């Protein structure tokens, strides 16, 4: 199965940004059958968190910008951001590390969930 994933990364190589502080998301298409992925685009965003504070409207705007993604990979995410994403049926996972490793961990988890839900 194919999935669209937004990755909060400073360089496209590692998942290393907090959701609300990310200025860019790398969008990939991943295939759970082959455990492969390829980059689709680099999507510029405006960071919505300043310290511990965030604007709910800006947070929802960022979630809306990523609504075409099935999943978002981040180093950290707060409950408000997680809730905003879920309104668009986008699930967030804190999986910091190399992009390839984080995607494989996500795909393995998704496949197990799919098997359990059959």
N, C-alpha and C positions, 0 to 999 in steps of 0.2 A: 504494500500500500504506500502511496506517496503522501507526504505531508509538507506543508510550508511552515518554516520555522524562522522566527526573528531572533537574532543573536545580539545581545548587548556587548559589544567588543570595541576596544580602542584601535585594534589593528586587523580584525578579521581572522586572527590566528588563535586568540584565547578569549574565552568567556570571562570578562574581568570587570564589567561595569554594573553598578547598581541601576535598577530599572529607571528610577526617576532622575538619575544624574547622567544618563546616557545621551550623548549628542548624535549618536549614529547607531543604527541597527543594520546588521548584515542579514539579508534575507536569502535563505537557502531552500532548495527543494530536496527532500530526503526520501529515499526509498527503503522501506523496512525489510523488503525481501532480499535486497542485495547489500543492505547496510552501507549504502553509498549516498553521497550528496553532491550537489553542485550549487555554486553561488548564482543567484538570480539578479540581485541588485544591492546597492549600498544606499540605505534610506536615511537621510539627514533628519534629525529631530531636534526639538528645543528641550533641554533639560527642564524638568518641572519641579525638582526638589532643590531647596536652598537650605542646607543644614537638615534639620528635622522637620522643616515646614514645607508644605506643598499646597498648591491651589487645586481644589477638587475639579474645577472646570478644565484646567490645563491637563490634569491627570486623565480625565475622561477623553480629552482631545488626543492625547498620546495613545491611549488604548484604541481609540477610533482609527488612528493612523496605522495601527497594527492589526486591525480587525480581519484582514484577509489571511492572517497566520493562524495555524492550528495551535502552535506552541510558541512560547517565548523562553529563551534561555538567558539567565542573568546570574550575576554573582550574588546579588541580594535583591529582595523585593519586600515591600511592606504589605500589610493586609488591605489597605485602601487601594493600592495599585492592583493587587491580585483580584479584588472585587470588581474594579473597573474593567479589567481584561475579561473577566468571566461573563460580564454583560454581553460581550461579543463572542462568547463561546471560545475564547482563547485561554489556554491554560499556561501558567507560568511555572517554571522549574528553576530552582537555584542549583546550577550545575557548573560551578567555576572550573576552569581548566582549559586544556587545549580543545578547540572547537570540535575536531574530529572525535576525540574521546567523549566529550559531552553529548554529541549527537548520537553516538553509538549507545551510550548509557540510556538516553531518552528513548531511542527506538526499541531497545531491548525491553524496557519497562512497558512501553505501549503495546508491544506484541504480547507480553505476558497478560496484560490487562484484557486485551482482545480475546485471548484464549479463555480466560476466566469468565468472560461475559458471553461466551458462545452457548 
